[in-house]
Amino acid sequence: MQREQEQTVGYWRQCVERAGYEAEFSRGRYEAVDAANRLVAAELERRWNEAQDHVQEVRREADEPLADLMHEPSEVKRARAPRIAENVAQIWGAPPTASRDHKRLLSSVWS
């Protein structure tokens, strides 16, 4: 569970960094344009503003999953994890278990 939490935090951190990089890139292009070229400057300013809005949007999207991860797993979840691990073979062979469930089970066991 801890490894999965670290991966999720890393994913959202990369999303925010990527959006920030794109905003900085847009700012650089805007600042480099000749002020006499008003149409180009206006378009680059619009793109820069959109990139800044995107950074804020990504941060808002990341807030909820990251806030959920900051909570320690409950005692019920901690107690349930070893029992699930003991019953992997039984869960795998159960008739209603679909191939997508097998994939999810494998990813949770091997990650």
N, C-alpha and C positions, 0 to 999 in steps of 0.2 A: 504494500500500500504506500509505503514511504517513497519507493522508487517511482511509482505512478504519480504521486504528488509532485515529486521533483521534475518529472517530465512535463507535467501540466504547467508548472510554474515557468519552466524553461521555454515552453511554447509561447505562453502569453508574453513573457519578457522579450522574446524575439519579435513577436508581432508589434509590440510597442516600439522597439528599437528600429524596426524596418520602417514603420510609419514616420518616426522621427527623422530617420535618414532621408526619406523622400521629401519631407517638409524642408529640411535643410538644403537639399539639392534644389528644390523649387525656389527657395529664398536666394540662393546663389545665382541662379539664372536670372531672377528678377533684378537683383542688384547689379548684374553685369550688363544689362541692356542699356543702350543709349537712350537717354531721356527724351531726345528729339523724336524717337520712334514710338509715338504714343500708343498706337494700336498694339504693337508687340508688347510694350510695357504693361498695358491694361490687361492683356491676355495672360501674361506671366504673373501678374499680381493676383488675378482671379485664380489661377492654378495654385499659387502659393497659399492663398486663403483656404482653398479646398483641401490642400494637404494638411494645413493646420487643423481644420475641422475633423479630418480623418484621424489625426493623432488623438484628439479628444474622444472621438467615437470608439476607437480601439481601446483606449484606457477605460472608458465606461464599460465596454464589453468584458474586459479582463477583470474588473472589480468584483463581480459576483462570483465567478469560479474561484478566484484567488481568496476571497473572503471565506468561502466554504472550506478551502484547504487549510486555513489557519486554525481550524478547530481540530482538536485531537479526536481520534476515533473513539466512539463510545465504548463502554465496557461490553456491551452486547456485540458490537462488531468485532472487538478483539477476541471475544470468546467464540464467535462464529467462525472465524478464519481457520483455526486448526481443524475444526470438524469438517469444514468443506474440503480442506486439503486431504484429510483421511478418506474422504468419499469420492475422490476424483474418478476412480474407475467405475464406481456405481453410477455416478452422474453421466459419465461418458457413454455408458452402455444402455442407458434408459431409453425406451422406445420413442418418447416424444422429443428427444434431443436432436435438433436439426444440425446440418453442417455449419451453419453460421454460429450456432451455440458452441460447437466444437472449436471453431476458430477463436471465439471469445474466451473459452476456457483455456485454450493453449496460450493465448496472449497473457492471460492473467497469471498462469502458472510460471511461464518462462520469462516474464518481464520483471 
